């Protein structure tokens, strides 16, 4: 990195290696991809077990209660 004066202002020049500031390995990208796949798999599994576990939703129960109350009157 070096500085020079251009048009009365101080300009800082940075080499490509300094500007990049990282390595060329693909480790971070691989970790991000694997983590994303694990999160998606966990979400799908939790949704699937939740849907298979219950046969009625809260809305179904409210509808059944309202129907029962209106029929009893």
PDB file as gemmi writes it, atoms N, CA and C in Angstrom:
CRYST1    1.000    1.000    1.000  90.00  90.00  90.00 P 1                      
ATOM      1  N   UNK A   1       0.849  -1.154   0.000  1.00  0.00           N  
ATOM      2  CA  UNK A   1       0.000   0.000   0.000  1.00  0.00           C  
ATOM      3  C   UNK A   1       0.902   1.227   0.000  1.00  0.00           C  
ATOM      4  N   UNK A   2       0.555   2.148  -0.839  1.00  0.00           N  
ATOM      5  CA  UNK A   2       1.310   3.384  -0.844  1.00  0.00           C  
ATOM      6  C   UNK A   2       0.375   4.541  -1.169  1.00  0.00           C  
ATOM      7  N   UNK A   3       0.796   5.721  -0.758  1.00  0.00           N  
ATOM      8  CA  UNK A   3       0.001   6.913  -0.978  1.00  0.00           C  
ATOM      9  C   UNK A   3       0.764   7.869  -1.869  1.00  0.00           C  
ATOM     10  N   UNK A   4       0.024   8.570  -2.685  1.00  0.00           N  
ATOM     11  CA  UNK A   4       0.635   9.614  -3.512  1.00  0.00           C  
ATOM     12  C   UNK A   4      -0.356  10.751  -3.655  1.00  0.00           C  
ATOM     13  N   UNK A   5       0.169  11.884  -4.081  1.00  0.00           N  
ATOM     14  CA  UNK A   5      -0.662  13.066  -4.223  1.00  0.00           C  
ATOM     15  C   UNK A   5      -1.075  13.203  -5.683  1.00  0.00           C  
ATOM     16  N   UNK A   6      -2.388  13.291  -5.916  1.00  0.00           N  
ATOM     17  CA  UNK A   6      -2.904  13.513  -7.267  1.00  0.00           C  
ATOM     18  C   UNK A   6      -3.941  14.627  -7.193  1.00  0.00           C  
ATOM     19  N   UNK A   7      -3.791  15.603  -8.022  1.00  0.00           N  
ATOM     20  CA  UNK A   7      -4.715  16.740  -8.097  1.00  0.00           C  
ATOM     21  C   UNK A   7      -4.944  17.394  -6.733  1.00  0.00           C  
ATOM     22  N   UNK A   8      -3.910  17.471  -5.942  1.00  0.00           N  
ATOM     23  CA  UNK A   8      -3.989  18.128  -4.647  1.00  0.00           C  
ATOM     24  C   UNK A   8      -4.582  17.271  -3.533  1.00  0.00           C  
ATOM     25  N   UNK A   9      -4.935  16.015  -3.837  1.00  0.00           N  
ATOM     26  CA  UNK A   9      -5.486  15.120  -2.822  1.00  0.00           C  
ATOM     27  C   UNK A   9      -4.564  13.930  -2.635  1.00  0.00           C  
ATOM     28  N   UNK A  10      -4.575  13.357  -1.444  1.00  0.00           N  
ATOM     29  CA  UNK A  10      -3.779  12.168  -1.164  1.00  0.00           C  
ATOM     30  C   UNK A  10      -4.605  10.952  -1.571  1.00  0.00           C  
ATOM     31  N   UNK A  11      -4.034  10.111  -2.443  1.00  0.00           N  
ATOM     32  CA  UNK A  11      -4.716   8.924  -2.944  1.00  0.00           C  
ATOM     33  C   UNK A  11      -3.951   7.697  -2.456  1.00  0.00           C  
ATOM     34  N   UNK A  12      -4.672   6.730  -1.928  1.00  0.00           N  
ATOM     35  CA  UNK A  12      -4.057   5.497  -1.448  1.00  0.00           C  
ATOM     36  C   UNK A  12      -4.236   4.406  -2.494  1.00  0.00           C  
ATOM     37  N   UNK A  13      -3.146   3.765  -2.859  1.00  0.00           N  
ATOM     38  CA  UNK A  13      -3.178   2.664  -3.817  1.00  0.00           C  
ATOM     39  C   UNK A  13      -2.936   1.360  -3.072  1.00  0.00           C  
ATOM     40  N   UNK A  14      -3.745   0.373  -3.385  1.00  0.00           N  
ATOM     41  CA  UNK A  14      -3.651  -0.931  -2.736  1.00  0.00           C  
ATOM     42  C   UNK A  14      -3.464  -1.976  -3.829  1.00  0.00           C  
ATOM     43  N   UNK A  15      -2.548  -2.925  -3.598  1.00  0.00           N  
ATOM     44  CA  UNK A  15      -2.346  -3.984  -4.586  1.00  0.00           C  
ATOM     45  C   UNK A  15      -3.528  -4.948  -4.571  1.00  0.00           C  
ATOM     46  N   UNK A  16      -3.627  -5.783  -5.596  1.00  0.00           N  
ATOM     47  CA  UNK A  16      -4.732  -6.736  -5.700  1.00  0.00           C  
ATOM     48  C   UNK A  16      -4.726  -7.724  -4.537  1.00  0.00           C  
ATOM     49  N   UNK A  17      -3.558  -8.165  -4.123  1.00  0.00           N  
ATOM     50  CA  UNK A  17      -3.459  -9.120  -3.015  1.00  0.00           C  
ATOM     51  C   UNK A  17      -3.925  -8.472  -1.717  1.00  0.00           C  
ATOM     52  N   UNK A  18      -3.526  -7.231  -1.477  1.00  0.00           N  
ATOM     53  CA  UNK A  18      -3.953  -6.538  -0.260  1.00  0.00           C  
ATOM     54  C   UNK A  18      -5.449  -6.250  -0.279  1.00  0.00           C  
ATOM     55  N   UNK A  19      -5.969  -5.906  -1.435  1.00  0.00           N  
ATOM     56  CA  UNK A  19      -7.393  -5.594  -1.533  1.00  0.00           C  
ATOM     57  C   UNK A  19      -8.248  -6.832  -1.327  1.00  0.00           C  
ATOM     58  N   UNK A  20      -7.787  -7.956  -1.834  1.00  0.00           N  
ATOM     59  CA  UNK A  20      -8.554  -9.196  -1.697  1.00  0.00           C  
ATOM     60  C   UNK A  20      -8.592  -9.627  -0.239  1.00  0.00           C  
ATOM     61  N   UNK A  21      -7.472  -9.617   0.426  1.00  0.00           N  
ATOM     62  CA  UNK A  21      -7.401  -9.879   1.856  1.00  0.00           C  
ATOM     63  C   UNK A  21      -7.867 -11.255   2.289  1.00  0.00           C  
ATOM     64  N   UNK A  22      -7.958 -12.205   1.415  1.00  0.00           N  
ATOM     65  CA  UNK A  22      -8.404 -13.540   1.782  1.00  0.00           C  
ATOM     66  C   UNK A  22      -7.590 -14.587   1.060  1.00  0.00           C  
ATOM     67  N   UNK A  23      -7.881 -15.815   1.370  1.00  0.00           N  
ATOM     68  CA  UNK A  23      -7.166 -16.899   0.712  1.00  0.00           C  
ATOM     69  C   UNK A  23      -7.998 -17.426  -0.448  1.00  0.00           C  
ATOM     70  N   UNK A  24      -7.372 -18.221  -1.282  1.00  0.00           N  
ATOM     71  CA  UNK A  24      -8.063 -18.762  -2.439  1.00  0.00           C  
ATOM     72  C   UNK A  24      -8.653 -20.145  -2.179  1.00  0.00           C  
ATOM     73  N   UNK A  25      -8.608 -20.618  -0.959  1.00  0.00           N  
ATOM     74  CA  UNK A  25      -9.155 -21.948  -0.674  1.00  0.00           C  
ATOM     75  C   UNK A  25     -10.684 -21.899  -0.700  1.00  0.00           C  
ATOM     76  N   UNK A  26     -11.288 -23.036  -0.899  1.00  0.00           N  
ATOM     77  CA  UNK A  26     -12.748 -23.113  -0.985  1.00  0.00           C  
ATOM     78  C   UNK A  26     -13.370 -23.639   0.305  1.00  0.00           C  
ATOM     79  N   UNK A  27     -12.610 -23.610   1.370  1.00  0.00           N  
ATOM     80  CA  UNK A  27     -13.086 -24.175   2.631  1.00  0.00           C  
ATOM     81  C   UNK A  27     -14.322 -23.428   3.130  1.00  0.00           C  
ATOM     82  N   UNK A  28     -14.304 -22.099   3.119  1.00  0.00           N  
ATOM     83  CA  UNK A  28     -15.449 -21.335   3.623  1.00  0.00           C  
ATOM     84  C   UNK A  28     -16.694 -21.609   2.800  1.00  0.00           C  
ATOM     85  N   UNK A  29     -16.542 -21.653   1.488  1.00  0.00           N  
ATOM     86  CA  UNK A  29     -17.695 -21.911   0.629  1.00  0.00           C  
ATOM     87  C   UNK A  29     -18.242 -23.305   0.892  1.00  0.00           C  
ATOM     88  N   UNK A  30     -17.362 -24.301   1.052  1.00  0.00           N  
ATOM     89  CA  UNK A  30     -17.815 -25.661   1.321  1.00  0.00           C  
ATOM     90  C   UNK A  30     -18.549 -25.744   2.649  1.00  0.00           C  
ATOM     91  N   UNK A  31     -18.054 -25.055   3.664  1.00  0.00           N  
ATOM     92  CA  UNK A  31     -18.714 -25.054   4.969  1.00  0.00           C  
ATOM     93  C   UNK A  31     -20.086 -24.411   4.863  1.00  0.00           C  
ATOM     94  N   UNK A  32     -20.193 -23.310   4.132  1.00  0.00           N  
ATOM     95  CA  UNK A  32     -21.482 -22.649   3.976  1.00  0.00           C  
ATOM     96  C   UNK A  32     -22.481 -23.528   3.235  1.00  0.00           C  
ATOM     97  N   UNK A  33     -22.041 -24.210   2.188  1.00  0.00           N  
ATOM     98  CA  UNK A  33     -22.938 -25.080   1.418  1.00  0.00           C  
ATOM     99  C   UNK A  33     -23.410 -26.252   2.272  1.00  0.00           C  
ATOM    100  N   UNK A  34     -22.492 -26.888   2.979  1.00  0.00           N  
ATOM    101  CA  UNK A  34     -22.860 -28.027   3.827  1.00  0.00           C  
ATOM    102  C   UNK A  34     -23.799 -27.574   4.945  1.00  0.00           C  
ATOM    103  N   UNK A  35     -23.520 -26.437   5.553  1.00  0.00           N  
ATOM    104  CA  UNK A  35     -24.383 -25.921   6.614  1.00  0.00           C  
ATOM    105  C   UNK A  35     -25.778 -25.612   6.093  1.00  0.00           C  
ATOM    106  N   UNK A  36     -25.864 -25.014   4.924  1.00  0.00           N  
ATOM    107  CA  UNK A  36     -27.163 -24.703   4.329  1.00  0.00           C  
ATOM    108  C   UNK A  36     -27.953 -25.975   4.060  1.00  0.00           C  
ATOM    109  N   UNK A  37     -27.297 -26.990   3.527  1.00  0.00           N  
ATOM    110  CA  UNK A  37     -27.981 -28.255   3.266  1.00  0.00           C  
ATOM    111  C   UNK A  37     -28.458 -28.907   4.561  1.00  0.00           C  
ATOM    112  N   UNK A  38     -27.659 -28.843   5.621  1.00  0.00           N  
ATOM    113  CA  UNK A  38     -28.071 -29.408   6.902  1.00  0.00           C  
ATOM    114  C   UNK A  38     -29.271 -28.665   7.490  1.00  0.00           C  
ATOM    115  N   UNK A  39     -29.282 -27.355   7.369  1.00  0.00           N  
ATOM    116  CA  UNK A  39     -30.403 -26.568   7.884  1.00  0.00           C  
ATOM    117  C   UNK A  39     -31.677 -26.881   7.105  1.00  0.00           C  
ATOM    118  N   UNK A  40     -31.572 -26.962   5.789  1.00  0.00           N  
ATOM    119  CA  UNK A  40     -32.742 -27.291   4.969  1.00  0.00           C  
ATOM    120  C   UNK A  40     -33.260 -28.678   5.311  1.00  0.00           C  
ATOM    121  N   UNK A  41     -32.363 -29.650   5.492  1.00  0.00           N  
ATOM    122  CA  UNK A  41     -32.765 -31.007   5.857  1.00  0.00           C  
ATOM    123  C   UNK A  41     -33.454 -31.023   7.220  1.00  0.00           C  
ATOM    124  N   UNK A  42     -32.916 -30.298   8.183  1.00  0.00           N  
ATOM    125  CA  UNK A  42     -33.520 -30.241   9.519  1.00  0.00           C  
ATOM    126  C   UNK A  42     -34.903 -29.595   9.465  1.00  0.00           C  
ATOM    127  N   UNK A  43     -35.058 -28.551   8.670  1.00  0.00           N  
ATOM    128  CA  UNK A  43     -36.354 -27.887   8.542  1.00  0.00           C  
ATOM    129  C   UNK A  43     -37.383 -28.815   7.909  1.00  0.00           C  
ATOM    130  N   UNK A  44     -36.988 -29.506   6.860  1.00  0.00           N  
ATOM    131  CA  UNK A  44     -37.899 -30.436   6.204  1.00  0.00           C  
ATOM    132  C   UNK A  44     -38.288 -31.563   7.148  1.00  0.00           C  
ATOM    133  N   UNK A  45     -37.331 -32.091   7.892  1.00  0.00           N  
ATOM    134  CA  UNK A  45     -37.624 -33.177   8.829  1.00  0.00           C  
ATOM    135  C   UNK A  45     -38.570 -32.708   9.929  1.00  0.00           C  
ATOM    136  N   UNK A  46     -38.344 -31.513  10.468  1.00  0.00           N  
ATOM    137  CA  UNK A  46     -39.213 -31.031  11.546  1.00  0.00           C  
ATOM    138  C   UNK A  46     -40.623 -30.765  11.032  1.00  0.00           C  
ATOM    139  N   UNK A  47     -40.746 -30.240   9.824  1.00  0.00           N  
ATOM    140  CA  UNK A  47     -42.066 -30.020   9.252  1.00  0.00           C  
ATOM    141  C   UNK A  47     -42.766 -31.344   8.957  1.00  0.00           C  
ATOM    142  N   UNK A  48     -42.043 -32.307   8.417  1.00  0.00           N  
ATOM    143  CA  UNK A  48     -42.635 -33.599   8.074  1.00  0.00           C  
ATOM    144  C   UNK A  48     -43.118 -34.310   9.334  1.00  0.00           C  
ATOM    145  N   UNK A  49     -42.329 -34.349  10.386  1.00  0.00           N  
ATOM    146  CA  UNK A  49     -42.749 -35.024  11.615  1.00  0.00           C  
ATOM    147  C   UNK A  49     -43.903 -34.279  12.273  1.00  0.00           C  
ATOM    148  N   UNK A  50     -43.908 -32.970  12.167  1.00  0.00           N  
ATOM    149  CA  UNK A  50     -45.012 -32.197  12.728  1.00  0.00           C  
ATOM    150  C   UNK A  50     -46.308 -32.445  11.990  1.00  0.00           C  
ATOM    151  N   UNK A  51     -46.263 -32.564  10.669  1.00  0.00           N  
ATOM    152  CA  UNK A  51     -47.468 -32.807   9.888  1.00  0.00           C  
ATOM    153  C   UNK A  51     -47.980 -34.227  10.073  1.00  0.00           C  
ATOM    154  N   UNK A  52     -47.082 -35.187  10.205  1.00  0.00           N  
ATOM    155  CA  UNK A  52     -47.511 -36.570  10.348  1.00  0.00           C  
ATOM    156  C   UNK A  52     -47.993 -36.867  11.765  1.00  0.00           C  
ATOM    157  N   UNK A  53     -47.558 -36.085  12.729  1.00  0.00           N  
ATOM    158  CA  UNK A  53     -47.877 -36.349  14.117  1.00  0.00           C  
ATOM    159  C   UNK A  53     -49.303 -35.945  14.482  1.00  0.00           C  
ATOM    160  N   UNK A  54     -49.791 -34.856  13.923  1.00  0.00           N  
ATOM    161  CA  UNK A  54     -51.114 -34.367  14.284  1.00  0.00           C  
ATOM    162  C   UNK A  54     -52.110 -34.651  13.179  1.00  0.00           C  
ATOM    163  N   UNK A  55     -53.342 -34.989  13.580  1.00  0.00           N  
ATOM    164  CA  UNK A  55     -54.372 -35.206  12.577  1.00  0.00           C  
ATOM    165  C   UNK A  55     -55.326 -34.020  12.485  1.00  0.00           C  
ATOM    166  N   UNK A  56     -55.300 -33.159  13.492  1.00  0.00           N  
ATOM    167  CA  UNK A  56     -56.150 -31.971  13.477  1.00  0.00           C  
ATOM    168  C   UNK A  56     -55.316 -30.748  13.842  1.00  0.00           C  
ATOM    169  N   UNK A  57     -55.694 -29.637  13.295  1.00  0.00           N  
ATOM    170  CA  UNK A  57     -55.012 -28.388  13.626  1.00  0.00           C  
ATOM    171  C   UNK A  57     -55.836 -27.620  14.636  1.00  0.00           C  
ATOM    172  N   UNK A  58     -55.292 -26.545  15.154  1.00  0.00           N  
ATOM    173  CA  UNK A  58     -56.024 -25.705  16.089  1.00  0.00           C  
ATOM    174  C   UNK A  58     -57.267 -25.099  15.461  1.00  0.00           C  
ATOM    175  N   UNK A  59     -57.181 -24.751  14.188  1.00  0.00           N  
ATOM    176  CA  UNK A  59     -58.333 -24.180  13.496  1.00  0.00           C  
ATOM    177  C   UNK A  59     -59.455 -25.208  13.383  1.00  0.00           C  
ATOM    178  N   UNK A  60     -59.116 -26.476  13.165  1.00  0.00           N  
ATOM    179  CA  UNK A  60     -60.137 -27.522  13.095  1.00  0.00           C  
ATOM    180  C   UNK A  60     -60.859 -27.653  14.430  1.00  0.00           C  
ATOM    181  N   UNK A  61     -60.123 -27.558  15.521  1.00  0.00           N  
ATOM    182  CA  UNK A  61     -60.721 -27.676  16.846  1.00  0.00           C  
ATOM    183  C   UNK A  61     -61.664 -26.508  17.117  1.00  0.00           C  
ATOM    184  N   UNK A  62     -61.288 -25.300  16.748  1.00  0.00           N  
ATOM    185  CA  UNK A  62     -62.138 -24.127  16.950  1.00  0.00           C  
ATOM    186  C   UNK A  62     -63.409 -24.260  16.133  1.00  0.00           C  
ATOM    187  N   UNK A  63     -63.296 -24.720  14.891  1.00  0.00           N  
ATOM    188  CA  UNK A  63     -64.467 -24.911  14.037  1.00  0.00           C  
ATOM    189  C   UNK A  63     -65.393 -25.962  14.634  1.00  0.00           C  
ATOM    190  N   UNK A  64     -64.842 -27.042  15.150  1.00  0.00           N  
ATOM    191  CA  UNK A  64     -65.665 -28.090  15.760  1.00  0.00           C  
ATOM    192  C   UNK A  64     -66.361 -27.564  17.005  1.00  0.00           C  
ATOM    193  N   UNK A  65     -65.685 -26.766  17.815  1.00  0.00           N  
ATOM    194  CA  UNK A  65     -66.286 -26.211  19.025  1.00  0.00           C  
ATOM    195  C   UNK A  65     -67.409 -25.241  18.667  1.00  0.00           C  
ATOM    196  N   UNK A  66     -67.179 -24.398  17.672  1.00  0.00           N  
ATOM    197  CA  UNK A  66     -68.206 -23.445  17.253  1.00  0.00           C  
ATOM    198  C   UNK A  66     -69.424 -24.156  16.697  1.00  0.00           C  
ATOM    199  N   UNK A  67     -69.216 -25.218  15.942  1.00  0.00           N  
ATOM    200  CA  UNK A  67     -70.320 -25.994  15.387  1.00  0.00           C  
ATOM    201  C   UNK A  67     -71.122 -26.653  16.495  1.00  0.00           C  
ATOM    202  N   UNK A  68     -70.429 -27.205  17.475  1.00  0.00           N  
ATOM    203  CA  UNK A  68     -71.105 -27.853  18.600  1.00  0.00           C  
ATOM    204  C   UNK A  68     -71.925 -26.863  19.404  1.00  0.00           C  
ATOM    205  N   UNK A  69     -71.400 -25.661  19.598  1.00  0.00           N  
ATOM    206  CA  UNK A  69     -72.130 -24.641  20.366  1.00  0.00           C  
ATOM    207  C   UNK A  69     -73.350 -24.160  19.594  1.00  0.00           C  
ATOM    208  N   UNK A  70     -73.224 -23.995  18.297  1.00  0.00           N  
ATOM    209  CA  UNK A  70     -74.366 -23.497  17.528  1.00  0.00           C  
ATOM    210  C   UNK A  70     -75.446 -24.568  17.399  1.00  0.00           C  
ATOM    211  N   UNK A  71     -75.108 -25.839  17.414  1.00  0.00           N  
ATOM    212  CA  UNK A  71     -76.082 -26.915  17.316  1.00  0.00           C  
ATOM    213  C   UNK A  71     -76.811 -27.131  18.641  1.00  0.00           C  
ATOM    214  N   UNK A  72     -76.160 -26.810  19.741  1.00  0.00           N  
ATOM    215  CA  UNK A  72     -76.777 -27.018  21.062  1.00  0.00           C  
ATOM    216  C   UNK A  72     -77.807 -25.945  21.392  1.00  0.00           C  
ATOM    217  N   UNK A  73     -77.842 -24.880  20.695  1.00  0.00           N  
ATOM    218  CA  UNK A  73     -78.798 -23.777  20.986  1.00  0.00           C  
ATOM    219  C   UNK A  73     -80.115 -24.051  20.425  1.00  0.00           C  
TER     220      UNK A  73                                                      
END                                                                             
